[in-house]
Amino acid sequence: MTSAVISFTPKGDDLNALISKKLSADSYKDSKNIGSFMNRMFEEYDALIFIGAIGIAVRLVAPYLKGKAVDPAIIVCDENGEFVIPILSGHIGGANDLAVKLSKMTNAVPVITTATDINNIWAVDTWATRNGYCIENVENINYISSTLLRGEKVGLACDFRMGGGLPDNVRFGSFENGIVISPFLKKPFKNTLNIVPKCVSVGVGSKKNAAPESLIEAFKAAGLSRNAIKNIASLDVKREEPCINMLRGYLNVPLDTYTADELNAVKGKFTKSDFVKNAVGVDNVCERAACAGGGRLIVKKTIGEGVTFAAACDDIEIRLKQNAEVIFYKRWVDVDGSIISPYEQGMDLRVKQQPLGGKNAANNRNRTGKNRTDDSLSS
């Protein structure tokens, strides 16, 4: 994650120096003219960390916001280093996770406001992002999250091996709202959220100078997500074919090529053609090329206008329940009103809020550790 730390005052600059060093982030200090190149920063960085007032950060980033799928993580820290507040892209952009990381660096309080997190509900967008999976239709996340927050069930359909259990209220079966984990764009639920791992190799063959758009048409007919494709594969003598390179540009993935001997060595049951064997030295180009990386054939040879198309998928395991760190977001306040510790790890988020101050505060101190001191900023 590429990050920039932006501060506006001498005190904020000191915290900027600490955070930028520990994150290996770019540092922008005394940033009174930062607005003049904020647009460029949105393009260059995955996270923008402001040290100062939330209002300043909001006014600076507002003109450039596009949506949760593409906006960088936006985080605000006060210049005293007491609070870390993710204000945009908490899940997909990773702002919540980064805020927790920053809170540990500075012993600050992470102020998390996303409903699934504070109610200990499984967040499908956080899970997908942490695993590097694409969320095909971000606008449908709310159907899943809101259903789980109501304590109702959501459906699940998965084309991969599954390991571990399922999150609370996530079930296989027919429901109004559901999640599909697949390289194919299936819609089995009324409101379907498609999660797409990048795990598919596309194998292609082509006659000389086949129609440039022919492979794109074959790809679309297969029903695969563009986000599932990790590479295109073919015979080495076909690397310059216009239709293959047009598909490569359409999918924005690398092209891997193999010799006839290499493709003949690929193990598996393939659709053989004596005509193709006599022409190029291998009995099937597209299926063998798709499986050359070790994947399992999921789209058998299909024939288009002067082209052939196939696809193979990696053998991956899906784990919805993972041993991710659980942070208990809570203020722990001593009898004198000072903050004792910003979080606990591994606690049930559904535990009731402890009273602030009073006799319980001393117990809270013992459970959560020492007071925050300025020395913690230099650790």
C-alpha positions, -999 to +999 in steps of 0.1 A: +000+000+000+014+034-011+007+061+015+011+098+019+011+116+053+000+152+052+003+177+081-002+214+085+013+225+118+047+221+135+032+198+160+015+178+133+048+177+114+064+158+143+037+131+142+040+131+104+077+123+108+070+093+131+042+078+109+059+083+076+090+067+088+072+036+103+050+032+072+077+041+047+053+067+034+058+099+016+057+129+039+041+163+031+047+188+058+034+224+063+010+214+035-009+247+031-010+243-007-017+206-008-050+212-025-034+223-057-021+187-064-047+166-044-060+152-077-026+138-085-024+123-050-056+104-055-041+088-086-007+080-070-015+068-035-036+040-019-039+059+014-039+095+024-033+102+061-041+137+073-029+151+106-052+178+116-089+186+116-114+163+099-130+193+082-097+202+065-094+166+051-130+165+040-128+198+021-096+187+004-107+153-008-144+160-016-139+172-052-121+140-062-143+113-047-156+087-072-167+057-052-158+031-026-143+008-052-117+032-064-112+059-037-080+057-016-082+051+021-087+085+039-076+087+075-074+116+099-052+118+130-053+147+155-020+164+159-017+151+195-018+115+183-047+106+205-072+095+178-070+078+144-102+081+124-108+063+091-133+085+072-135+069+037-129+035+021-129+017+055-133-018+040-123-020+004-097+007+006-083-007+038-087+024+059-100+006+090-071-019+090-046+009+085-062+029+113-057+000+137-021-003+125-015+034+131-031+033+165-006+007+176+023+028+163+012+059+183-009+042+211-039+062+199-076+053+199-089+039+166-123+055+160-141+029+139-176+037+129-185+011+102-215-009+115-203-044+108-171-038+127-185-023+158-212-050+159-188-079+153-205-088+120-186-105+092-179-079+065-178-095+031-160-065+015-132-065+041-128-103+037-127-101-001-101-072+000-079-089+025-078-120+002-072-101-030-105-110-045-124-086-068-159-074-058-176-074-092-207-053-082-198-031-053-233-016-053-247-049-039-225-050-008-252-032+011-277-060+005-254-084+022-242-062+051-276-049+059-291-084+059-265-097+083-268-066+106-306-074+109-296-109+120-311-125+089-295-151+066-277-146+033-271-173+007-238-186-005-228-203-037-191-212-043-173-229-072-142-236-052-131-259-023-142-246+010-122-248+042-133-240+077-168-230+088-192-203+077-198-169+093-229-164+113-261-163+092-242-172+060-258-204+046-258-225+014-292-224-001-319-202-017-322-168-002-332-133-014-297-119-009-266-139-015-229-142-024-214-160-053-177-169-053-168-179-088-149-169-119-183-170-137-208-141-135-237-161-120-269-145-106-287-172-085-301-147-059-324-118-064-296-096-051-263-113-059-229-101-048-202-116-071-168-122-055-141-131-081-107-145-074-081-139-101-074-176-109-082-183-146-058-189-175-074-184-209-060-206-237-065-195-273-058-206-308-062-187-341-060-190-378-037-165-395-052-130-395-085-140-379-110-112-373-095-090-345-127-090-324-133-128-326-116-138-294-132-110-274-166-123-286-156-159-276-146-147-242-179-128-236-198-159-246-181-180-220-196-159-191-164-154-173-155-122-154-127-101-168-114-098-132-109-136-130-084-137-158-047-138-148-031-145-182-037-156-218-018-186-232-012-198-267+013-214-291+045-194-296+040-190-334+007-172-327+020-145-305+017-118-331-019-126-342-041-094-340-070-112-324-048-125-296-033-092-289-067-075-290-079-099-263-048-092-243-055-055-243-092-061-235-083-082-204-051-062-196-032-094-187+001-109-199+004-133-228+023-165-222+034-186-251+046-222-254+063-244-280+045-273-296+066-297-275+057-279-243+020-281-250+022-317-260+037-324-226+007-309-207-012-337-190-050-341-193-079-351-214-082-328-243-103-324-275-079-337-301-077-326-338-056-344-364-059-313-386-044-290-360-017-316-352-006-317-388-007-279-391+011-268-359+025-299-343+001-301-313-034-317-313-051-290-293-038-255-287-064-237-266-071-264-240-035-274-235-024-238-233-050-230-207-039-259-186-002-254-191+000-235-157-015-265-138-051-254-137-083-275-142-103-271-174-135-252-168-143-241-203-137-268-229-127-259-265-151-236-281-148-226-318-154-190-330-148-172-362-113-186-370-104-189-334-106-214-305-110-206-268-107-225-235-102-217-199-086-234-168-089-225-132-064-228-103-072-251-074-078-227-046-094-230-012-119-205+001-120-197+038-147-173+049-138-176+086-102-168+091-080-161+121-080-124+115-072-101+144-102-089+163-099-055+178-123-045+206-130-008+199-137+008+233-126+038+253-111+028+286-110+058+310-093+061+343-108+078+374-090+110+365-105+109+330-073+099+311-074+072+284-058+040+296-057+019+265-074+022+231-082-014+224-081-050+235-074-079+213-093-112+210-123-101+230-160-107+221-172-075+205-206-081+220-195-076+256-213-047+271-196-013+274-179-009+307-188+023+328-164+052+322-144+059+354-155+047+388-143+015+405-142-005+372-116+018+358-088+003+380-098-032+368-097-020+332-062-007+338-051-041+348-067-057+318-055-034+291-020-023+301-002+008+310-012+045+305-003+062+273+028+084+276+047+105+251+074+079+252+052+056+232+056+078+202+093+071+199+090+033+202 
